[in-house]
Amino acid sequence: MDAVFKHALRSAVRPRYFSTTPPARSATALPNFVKIVEVGPRDGLQNEKQLVPTETKVELVNRLGKTGIKVIETTSFVSPKWVPQMGDNKQVMQAIDRHPDISYPVLAPNVRGLDGAIEAGAEEVAVFIAASEAFSKRNLNCTIKGSMEKASELITKAKANNVRVRGYVSCALGCPFQGHVDPAVVAGLSKDLMDLGCYEVSIGDTIGVGTPGSWSAVLDETTKVVGVEKLAAHCHDTYGQALANIHRALEHGLRVVDSSVAGLGGCPYAPGATGNVATEDVVYSLHGSGYQTGIDLDKLVSIGHWISAQIGRPNVSRAGKALQLKAKI
């Protein structure tokens, strides 16, 4: 390859001002550490049609644990009848290499799921509430109020067993069945989850329709009733808005972001929901903007390509693909 072309391609793939090493920020800047919650092993793999071998799931969690990521959502204790991909939840939880400085939360949609999670040794669970009445009735067969009552029962039992609970408010920026979702509903549900005992609430753009403007509307309303330090952003990239939305959330003071290695994911109950924003893209963007994550981007990129090859799907991380190309030049 021509030397001049090689130099030009290197510059195009990774501009100097977007180094993977975060630049220094001024002493007067906002706190610049962003916690990444890696959801690939659970939210990422749950929508794969072909069953992923248990060994591959375990290896994915173990590899991610060597990147500097401190929270890895590992599996889901849902009925295998509804989500067959997560039917090996107990085996996965008992086979992973656990590190004392890493959290391995699991999804537990109800008390039965919580019981299974506790039996498997989970120390943290996540519970979902949909901000859409139509979504809740269609997929959970109950109203939002009924769903919150179930969540209350789960959280009470989890606390009694010293299990931490993280809350999710899904369909917060839009619903595939009802369309617009009122930001006041998102705010109210977030407060309810905090009042019940969740240590953190993740606001989920489940179908990826959010924009920086609609995110601002939701966060303006929600931060009136929940401290910004207790909120996280969970963005899908259906319309290519995820990174812009994340940066808008950071402008509002959020410092927790959910993402999925290689952009794995998509909600099986939400038509049109494509993958989560890729962790590689988030980390690359954050580091280039002066934020710290404690994550080794090169290791993360390697994992993204590995898991994509393992499950036979394209790697949708743009940063991951660009950095791999640069490494081959």
N, C-alpha and C positions, 0 to 999 in steps of 0.2 A: 504494500500500500504506500502511495506517495507520502513522503514525510510531511509536506505542507498540509495535505488533507488530514493526516493523522492529528496534527496539532489543532486544526480547525475543529475536528470532531470532538477532541477532548474538551475544548473550550465550550462547545455547544452542549455536551452531555453534562458537565458539571462546571458552571461558571465559578470563577474564583470567589465571588462574593457569596456563594452558597456552599461554603465548605461544610463538611460533615462535622467539623469541630466548631462549637458555638463561639461566636465572637463575644468579647467582653461587653457588658452593658454598663451604663452609668449608675453611680451609687444611688441616684434618686429614682431609678426605675422601679416599677412594681416588682414584687417577688417573681423571680423568673424560673422557678422550678415547676415543671408540669408533670404530674403523675399520669402515666399511661396505664390504662386497664386493658390488657390484651384479651380479646373475646374470641379469637379465632378457633380455639379447640371446642368451644361450645356454640356460640352464635354463628361462627363461621362454618363449622362442619355440619350443623344440624339440617341444613337444607340440601346437602348432597344426596342425590338419588341412589347412588351405589353405596353400599355399606363400606365404610372405611375400617380396615382391620384395627382391632384394639391395640395391637403393637404399634401401629403408625400413630394413633392418637397419643399413646404414652410417650413415644419418641418425640412427638411435636411439643408436648408440654415440657419434657426434659430439656430439649434444645432451647426453647424459649427461656427457660430458667437460667440459662448461661449467658444471656444477652444484657442483663442489668434490669430487665423488667421485674417489677416487684408485685404485680397483681396479674394472675393468669386465671381467667374464668375457664374452668376445666371440663365440665360436663353438665348434664341436666338430668334431674330426677323426675322426669315426666313418664307417663305411661308409654311403653314401647309400642303400644297399639297406635298411638297418635304420632310419635316421633321415633320410628324404629332405629334411626341412626344413634340415638342415645341409650339404646337398650343395654349396653355394656358399661353403664355408668359406674357401678360398684367395682367392676374389674379395673377400670381405668384409675379410679381414685386409690385403689389399694396397690397399684403397680407403679405409679409415678414416684420419682425421687423428690421427696419434699425437703425444702430448705427452710430453716427457721425464719429467715428474713423475707420470705415470699408468701403471699396469700394465694390460696387456691379455692376461690368461691365457686359455688355450683348453683344452678337454678333449681328452685323448689317451688312449683306453682301452687302447692296445697300442703296440708299437714301430712298426708300420706307420703308425699315427696320428701318433706322434711324428715320424716322418720327414716326413710331410706338413706338420706344424706348423712344423718347422724350415725346410722349403723355403719356407713362406709368410712366414717372418720372425718367428715367435713366439719370445718370450724367456722365457715361463713357461707351463707346462702343469699341468693337474690330472689326478690319477689316482684312480680309485674302487676301493674294496674294500667289498663288502657284509658286514655283520656277521651275516648270516643264511645258513646253509648251504643252506636251501631256495631262497632268492632267487638265490644264486650258481649253484646247479646248474640252476635253471629258466631263467635269463636269460643266464648266461655260459657255461653248459655245462661247468662245472668246479667243484671244491670251493673253499672259502675258501683252503686251502693252495695249490692250483693258481693261483688268482687272485693271491695274494701273490707267487708265483714270477714271474708275468708282470709284476707291478708292479716287482719287483726288477730285472728286465731293462730295463724302461723307464727307471727312475730312474737306473740305472748309465749308460745311454747318454745320457740327458739331461744328467747332470752332466759327462760327457765333452765335451759340446757347449756347456757353460756355459749351460744352460737350467735355470731354477729349477723346482722341483716342489712343488706343494701337494697334500696328500693329503685325500681324502674318505673317511669311513667312513659308508656309507649304511645305511639300515634300522636305525639305532642304537637307536631307541626302540620298534621294532616292525616286523614283517614281514607283508605281505599273505598270505603262504603258511604261515608257521610260527607267527605270533603273537608271543609274548614273545621278547625277545632278552636274553641274559645280559649285564649291564653289564661283567662281567669280560672277555667276548669283545671288547667295544668298546674297553676299556682296552688289552688285549693287542695288538689290531690298530693302535691309535693309536701305541703304543710302537714296534711293528715298522716302521711307516711313517716315524717320526722317525729310528729307527736306520738305515734305508736311505738317508736323506738329504733327506726332505721338510723344508721350513723351517716348515711349519704344517700342522695337521690340522683339518679342519672336520668336526664331528660332525653328521650329517644325520638329522633326523626326516623321512624320505622320504615317509611316508604321513600325517604330522601327528597321530599318536595320543598323542604325549607330553603329560605334565602337569608342573607344577613338581615334583611328588614324584618322578616317574620320571626327570626330568632331574637332580634332585639325586642320585639313586642312581647314574646313569651318570657324572656329574661327580665325585662322591666317589671312585668307583673309578678313573676315568681320571687325575685329578690326582695320584694316588699314584705314577704312573709317567711322566707327561708334564707338564712345566711349564705352568701355567695360561696363561702368556704365549704359548704355542705353539698354543693351542686356539681354535677358532671355533665358533659356533652357527649351524646351518642349519635353519631351522624352516619347515615347511609349516603352513597354518592350517586344515586340514580340520575340526577340532573347535573352532575358535575359541580355541585355547590359545597361539598363537604368541607374542604380546606378553608374556603371563605367563611363558612359558617363557624368553624372552629375558631378562627381568628376573631370573629365577632364575639364569640363567647369569652375568649381571653380578654378582649377589650372590656367586657363587663366584669372581669375579675375572676372568672372560673379558672381553676388550675388542675382540673382532672378531665381527661379525655379518654373515651373508649375507642378502640380501633382493632382491626383484625389483620393479621399478617397476610400478605398477598391479596388483600381485599376479599378474603373469603366471606361468604355469608349471603343472607337474604332470608326474610321471614317466611316460613312455610304457610302461614295463615294470612299473609298480606299480599294479594295479587299486585305485581308490578314492583315489589321491593327487590332491588338488586343488592349487591354486596355492601358490606360495611366499608368505610374509608380504610385504605391500606395503612397499616402501622408504619411501613417504610416511608410512605409519602408524608405522614404526619410528623415523624421524627425528623426527616430531612427538612421540612418546612419550618419546624420549631427551631432546630439548631441554626438554620440560616437566618432566623429572625431574632436570635439572641437568647432563646430559652434553653434551659438545661432539662434533660430527661434522665440522665444516668444510663442511657442505652447505647450499646455498641451497634451502630448502624450497619457496618459491614457484616457482622454476624447475623443480624436480622435479615438483611438482603439474601444471604445464603440460605436461610431457613425458608424464606418465601419461595425461592425457586425450588427448593427440595420438596416442600409439601405440595406445590402445584404439580410437580412431576409425579409424586406419589399417588395423587388422586386423579390425574389425567385431565386437568383443566388449565386454561391459560392463567398466567400470573397477571393480574390487572394492576399491579403497582407500577406506576410510571417511573417513580424514582428507582424502584428495584430493577426494572428492566434497563434503565439508562446506566445505572452504576455497574450492572453486570456487563453491559456492552463496553463501557470504559475500561473495565478490568481486562477485557480480552484484546484491547488495542495495543 
